[in-house]
Amino acid sequence: MKFNQTTLPNGLKIITIPLHDAPTVTVLVMVETGSKYETKNINGLSHFLEHMCFKGTKKRPSALVISHELDALGAQSNAFTSQEFTGYFAKAHKKHFLTLLDVVSDIYLNPVFNEKEIEKEKGVIIEEINMYQDMPQRHIYDLFFELLYGDQPAGWPIAGPKENIRILSRKDFIDYRAAHYVASGTAVIVAGNINEEETKEHIVRLFSAIPATPKEDKKPVVEKQEKPEILVKHKDTDQTHLMLGVRAFPIHHPDAPTLRVLSTILGGGMSSRLFQKLREQMGVAYYARSEADFYTDHGHLAITTGVDKKRVEEVLSEILQELDRLKKEPVPQKELDKAKDYLVGTMYLELESSDSIAEYYGYQNALRRPLQTPEEFADKIKAVTAEDIIRVAKDIITNSRLNCAVIGDISSPDMLREKLVLPS
C-alpha cells in the first residue's frame, strides 16, 4: 500500500494514500494536541474544542448547516480526541471529494466559538462524562491512568472534570487553539480514489492561511514507581471490573512489536491464554482481554476483565500467574505463530475502508513515528521470536511495575493490595 508524504515550508504535512479501486474517499485532519497538552485548570478543553468546531464556522454558521451539507452527500463524519492528538474526518463517495475537503478544512480552520453554543454544549459534555462514569468497562481506563501517572496530564481524564467544563470561556478556546492549531502541528490525510497532485493543490489552497507560528509542546511524562500499586473506586455494581497492568515503553521503542505479540498471546482473541483460562475453564468472566498501549513518551501492557466480587482475588492470582509464566516458559512455536497471524490478520481486516487507512497513517504521524506501510508493520510482527517474548517479559513484568485499578463493591482494598505480587 503506497503513500506519499509532503511537508510544506510552513510545516503543514500532507499525506496521500491512493486507492484506485476504492469507491470512497476520506479526508482526515489531525493536530498534535490532546489532554497531555493541557494545564490542570483547562483539562478537558481539547475534547470540548473538538465538539465546538462542529457548531459553526464563518462560512457555515450552525451545526445544522454543517450536518445538512454532509448528510446530503451520504457522508459519514466524526471527530476524536486522545491524550496526544485530535482528529476531524469525513468520508463519502469519491465524486464528493472536493466538498468533503472544503467542509473538513472549514471546520478545522474557521470555528466561530459562539458563546451561546458553548454554554449549551457544556451540558452535552457533562452528560458525556456522566455516561462514561456510569460505564465501568470504559471508566476503568481513566482510573488506570490516574493510578499510573497521578496528578500530571497523562493521569487526567481526556474529557476533564465537570467543574472545569462549567467555567471554560470563549477566550480559553481561542487561546488554546492559537497555541496548538498551527501548521507545524497539523497533518491533512486523504485516502481513496484521488488524483494526488490535484489533491495536494487543493489542500495547499484551502490551508494557505493556517498560522505558521511556533507550536507549544507537551510536558514529558514522569514515571516513578517502587512497589505494586492499587486504586479502588467503590461502586454498587453486580460485577467488579479490574485493569491489571505494568509500565512498558513508548511507541518508538524497538520492542514495541514484541510487546504487541506478547499482549496477543495473553488476551488477543478467544483462543488467547486469559480468555481460555478465565471464561472457558473457570467460567468467571464474560470478557478478558489484553492490550499494549503506546504513546510518544510512555506505554503499558494491561489486562481488563469483569468478575463477581467474590472471585476478584482468585482472578487476580490467575492473571499474575499467566504474566509470570511468560517470563519463565518459551511460548510454543505454534502458539507464537497463531498470535502473529492474528495480529497481522486483524490489521488487514481493519484496513478495508478509506477511513481506517487514513487513520492508520494519521495516528503514526501524530505519534511522531516514521510512517510505515501495513506490509512493513507485518514484517516486524513476523520477526518476533519466543526469545524476544521472554526477554521483554522479564524486563517489564516485575513487582515494582505492577498496577491494578478496580471498580466495584470491594470492602477490603488492603487485602487486594497484599495479593498484588508475582509468584515467587
Helices and strands as residue ranges (DSSP letters): E 4-7, E 13-18, E 24-31, G 35-37, G 40-42, H 45-52, H 63-71, E 76-81, E 86-93, G 94-96, H 97-109, H 115-133, H 136-149, G 153-155, H 162-167, H 170-180, G 183-185, E 186-192, H 196-206, E 229-234, E 240-247, H 256-267, H 273-275, I 276-281, E 288-294, E 299-307, G 309-311, H 312-328, H 333-350, H 354-366, H 374-382, H 386-396, G 399-401, E 402-408, H 413-419
